[in-house]
Amino acid sequence: MIARCKYVLPVVALAMAALVGCQPITKISDINSDPGRFAGKEITISGQASDSFGGLGNGIFAIDDGTGRIWVFSQNFGVPANGGKVSVTGQIQQGFSFGGRNYGLIFRETKPRKGGS
């Protein structure tokens, strides 16, 4: 019994550390309805990528999480394949231009994304 208990504490501590490090996923509908609420904050969104275009490590793609859709600007992280499921961490920006197009609201990626296929 004592031998089993000495393994429980490290496993529980590791699980707690993993949970603390997880950043919650923000719904795109929440961002679109009140973008100012997220200004200056690093948040994570997750969904299906589409409409990817770019080159030399920079680009734009859209993410749809089922509640809404938002454009993502990726600088030095590349773009995911269309249809891939991704999680992206970044910040909201307003009034953004890229590739000759204007985007009123965009999500600027700040960390390498997770997922993708």
N, C-alpha and C positions, 0 to 999 in steps of 0.2 A: 504494500500500500504506500509506504513512504517513497519507494523508488518511483512509482507512477506520479506522485505529487510533485516531485522535483522537476518533472518535464512539463507539467501543466502551466506553471507560472511563466516560463519563457514563451510558451506558445500564446498565452493570453496577452502578454506584453507585446509580442510581435503583431498580433491581430489589432490591438488598440493603436499601435503606431501606424499601421497601414490605414486604418479608418480616419485617423486625424489628418493624414496627408492627402486624403481624397478631397478634391474641390467639387462642390456641388454643380450640377448641370443647370444652366439658366435656360428657360424657355424663350424661344425667339419671339413668341407673341408678347411676352413681357417686355422685351427690348423694344419691339416696334411700337408698343402702346405708350411707353414712357422712356425714351432713350436717355433723357437727362438724368434719370435715376441711376444710370450705370456709368455716367461720365467719370473718367479718371480711375475707374476700377478695373482690375483684371478679373475677367470672368471666363467661364468655359461653356461652350455650346456643343451640341452633338446632333448629328443627323446625316442625311444622304447628300453627297456632293453631286453637283451638276454644273453644266455650262462653264467648265474649266478652260481658261486660256491664259497664255503667257509664255515666257521664255527666259533663259539664263537665270533660273532660280526665283524669278518674280512672276506674279500672276494674280488673277482674280478667279474666284469660283463661288458658286452659290451653295448654301446649305439649307435644307428643308428638314425640320424636325417633326413635321406633322402638325405643328401649331402655327407655323409661319415660315417665311423664307428671308434670308439675308445674304448680301454679298460679303465675301471675305477677301481681304487683300493679304497676299502672302509675299513677304519680302525675304528672300534668301531661304525659304522653306519649300519652294516648288509648289506644284498644284497636284491634288489627288486625281485619280481616275474618275470619270463620270460614273455615277452609280455606287461609288464606294461609301461605306459608312465610316465617318471620321468624328473625332472629338478635337475641338480647336480651342485654345486658350488665347485670349487677346483683349483688346479694348475697343470700345465704340468710338467712331469718329464721324463727324458730320461735315458735309461739303467737301467731297473727295473726288479727284480726277485721276484717271489711269487709262492709257491707250486711246486717248481721244474721246473718252466717254466720261460723263459726270455722274456721280453716285451721291445722292442726298445723304444716305446713311450707310456706313460700311463698318465691318468688324475687322480690325487690323490684328493679324496673327502676331503674337509676341513670343511664343514658345513652339518648339517642334510638336506637330500634332500626333495624336495616337490613332491607330486604326488605318484604314485605307485598303482598298483592293482594286 
